[in-house]
């Protein structure tokens, strides 16, 4: 369940999403608030969960992770909880979503190269709890990543 956000909240979120290192003075100036009311607003957004944390945006290619894949996975009915726990702990699985359709999950995998991805698929993914089958799609190049949640949430309905 989401909380109602006003225009100032949306502006704060957009500014922080673009640069989470802004001082409260700079952030307040960007949205038309003084430092203390700005700090209180941000604190409220943190407490309600609208802001989950602050992170550095890392470049996968610069870290030697040049191969991206999306893997659709089917899991035995009685193994979903164990599978989800294992996925949460695996460093190569960047994101995983439960899905409706032909498979149960869609996982985003980052690997060093095709050999690394092949080793993961053959030696590790098959061993995760309940995995029955999977289908892999290799990404050729990234078109968009890290879209703006703030812009999406602020769009008019």
C-alpha positions as CSV (number, residue, x, y, z in Angstrom):
1,X,0.0,0.0,0.0
2,X,1.4,3.4,-0.9
3,X,1.1,6.6,1.0
4,X,-0.3,9.8,-0.7
5,X,2.6,12.0,-1.8
6,X,2.3,15.7,-2.6
7,X,4.3,17.7,-5.2
8,X,7.0,18.5,-2.7
9,X,7.4,14.8,-1.8
10,X,7.7,14.0,-5.5
11,X,10.3,16.7,-6.0
12,X,12.3,15.5,-3.0
13,X,12.3,12.0,-4.3
14,X,13.3,13.0,-7.8
15,X,16.2,15.1,-6.5
16,X,17.4,12.4,-4.2
17,X,17.0,9.7,-6.9
18,X,19.2,11.9,-9.2
19,X,21.8,12.6,-6.5
20,X,21.5,11.1,-3.0
21,X,24.5,13.0,-1.8
22,X,22.8,16.4,-1.8
23,X,23.0,18.2,1.5
24,X,19.7,19.1,3.1
25,X,20.4,22.7,2.4
26,X,20.8,22.1,-1.3
27,X,17.9,19.7,-1.4
28,X,15.7,22.2,0.3
29,X,16.7,24.9,-2.0
30,X,15.9,22.7,-5.0
31,X,12.3,22.0,-3.8
32,X,11.6,25.4,-2.1
33,X,12.0,24.4,1.6
34,X,14.4,25.5,4.3
35,X,16.8,22.9,5.7
36,X,14.8,21.8,8.7
37,X,11.4,21.2,7.0
38,X,13.3,19.5,4.2
39,X,15.0,17.1,6.7
40,X,11.7,16.4,8.3
41,X,10.1,15.6,5.0
42,X,12.9,13.2,4.0
43,X,12.8,11.6,7.4
44,X,9.1,11.0,6.9
45,X,9.7,9.5,3.5
46,X,12.3,7.2,5.0
47,X,9.9,6.1,7.9
48,X,7.0,5.3,5.5
49,X,9.3,3.2,3.3
50,X,9.1,5.5,0.2
51,X,12.9,5.8,0.6
52,X,14.4,2.3,1.2
53,X,18.0,3.4,1.4
54,X,20.9,5.2,-0.3
55,X,23.2,3.5,-2.7
56,X,26.1,4.1,-5.1
57,X,25.2,3.3,-8.8
58,X,27.8,0.9,-10.0
59,X,28.6,0.1,-13.6
60,X,28.6,-3.6,-14.3
61,X,30.9,-3.4,-17.3
62,X,33.5,-1.4,-15.3
63,X,33.4,-4.2,-12.7
64,X,34.0,-6.9,-15.3
65,X,30.4,-8.1,-15.5
66,X,29.8,-7.7,-19.2
67,X,27.2,-10.5,-19.8
68,X,23.6,-10.0,-18.8
69,X,20.9,-12.7,-19.1
70,X,17.3,-13.1,-18.2
71,X,16.3,-16.6,-17.0
72,X,12.8,-17.9,-16.8
73,X,12.7,-20.6,-14.1
74,X,10.1,-23.3,-13.3
75,X,10.2,-24.6,-9.7
76,X,8.5,-27.6,-8.0
77,X,5.4,-26.4,-6.1
78,X,6.7,-27.5,-2.7
79,X,10.1,-25.7,-3.2
80,X,9.2,-22.1,-3.8
81,X,10.2,-20.8,-0.4
82,X,13.6,-22.6,-0.5
83,X,14.2,-21.5,-4.0
84,X,13.4,-17.8,-3.1
85,X,15.8,-18.0,-0.1
86,X,18.6,-19.4,-2.3
87,X,18.0,-16.8,-5.0
88,X,18.2,-14.0,-2.3
89,X,21.6,-15.3,-1.3
90,X,23.2,-15.7,-4.7
91,X,25.5,-12.9,-5.8
92,X,25.1,-13.4,-9.6
93,X,21.3,-13.0,-9.4
94,X,20.7,-9.2,-9.5
95,X,16.9,-9.4,-9.4
96,X,14.2,-12.0,-9.4
97,X,10.5,-11.7,-9.8
98,X,7.7,-14.2,-9.2
99,X,5.7,-14.4,-12.4
100,X,2.4,-15.6,-13.8
101,X,2.5,-17.6,-17.0
102,X,4.6,-20.5,-18.4
103,X,7.3,-20.2,-15.7
104,X,7.4,-19.2,-12.0
105,X,10.2,-16.7,-11.9
106,X,12.2,-14.3,-14.0
107,X,15.8,-13.8,-12.8
108,X,18.3,-11.1,-14.0
109,X,21.8,-12.6,-14.0
110,X,25.1,-10.7,-14.4
111,X,28.2,-12.7,-15.4
112,X,31.7,-11.9,-16.4
113,X,31.4,-13.5,-19.8
114,X,29.6,-16.4,-21.6
115,X,31.9,-19.0,-20.0
116,X,31.0,-17.6,-16.5
117,X,27.3,-17.6,-17.4
118,X,27.5,-21.1,-18.8
119,X,29.2,-22.3,-15.6
120,X,26.4,-20.7,-13.5
121,X,23.6,-22.2,-15.5
122,X,25.1,-25.7,-15.6
123,X,26.6,-26.0,-12.1
124,X,24.7,-23.6,-9.9
125,X,21.2,-22.8,-11.2
126,X,20.3,-26.4,-11.6
127,X,21.2,-27.1,-8.0
128,X,19.0,-24.4,-6.5
129,X,16.0,-26.0,-4.6
130,X,13.2,-27.2,-6.8
131,X,14.5,-26.1,-10.2
132,X,12.8,-28.2,-12.8
133,X,13.6,-26.3,-16.0
134,X,14.7,-22.9,-17.2
135,X,15.1,-20.9,-20.4
136,X,17.8,-18.3,-20.8
137,X,17.7,-15.1,-22.9
138,X,21.0,-13.3,-23.4
139,X,21.0,-9.5,-23.5
140,X,22.9,-8.1,-26.5
141,X,23.1,-4.6,-25.1
142,X,21.4,-2.5,-22.5
143,X,19.0,0.1,-23.7
144,X,17.8,1.5,-20.4
145,X,18.4,0.8,-16.7
146,X,17.7,2.5,-13.5
147,X,14.6,4.3,-14.8
148,X,13.2,7.0,-12.5
149,X,10.7,5.7,-10.0
150,X,10.0,9.2,-8.9
151,X,9.1,10.3,-12.4
152,X,6.9,7.2,-12.8
153,X,5.1,7.8,-9.5
154,X,4.6,11.5,-10.2
155,X,3.1,11.1,-13.7
156,X,-0.5,12.2,-14.1
157,X,-3.2,9.4,-14.2
